[in-house]
């Protein structure tokens, strides 16, 4: 009986369909950056998640200020 160990670097496998033009541009950038297209796509996904989190945090911060400092904002508006 043989035992086969699989190492996945702690992640999930995923298939992704990429338009041909984007695939060509990723090939060029990957070669220029000496990295893989997979690494570039992971960086892009991380940037999207960071941007979403930042927008959510800003929205929550504005909501907090508007609800807790409404009177102060009104006085500043009238000043």
Residue pairs with C-beta under 8 A, 6 or more apart in sequence:
16 41
18 26
23 37
26 37
26 40
26 41
27 37
29 40
30 36
30 37
30 39
30 40
33 40
65 73
66 73
